[in-house]
Amino acid sequence: MTPLDRTRTGTESSAARFYPWLPVLTTLATLATVLVLALTGNGTAAATVAAVGATAGGLQITVHIRR
C-alpha cells in the first residue's frame, strides 16, 4: 500500500536554499553600485540605478511548478 505522507525525505536543492537570500543580495548589489557611481561623480547614473533598483524591489515573481 502506498503511504499517504508526502513529506520530502531528501535534502533541499541548492536553489531552494539560495532563494530566500536573493532579495537581500540584489539590494546589496544595487546599493553598492549606487555608492560607487555616486563616489566617482556619476550622479545621474547613480540616480538611474537607484530608480531601477527601487522599481525591481517592488516586483514579486511567483513560479508554480506542476509535476
ABEGO torsion letter per residue (X at the ends): XBBABABBABBBBAAAAAAAAAAAAAAAAAAAAAAAAAAAGBAAAAAAAAAAAAAAAABBBBBBBBX
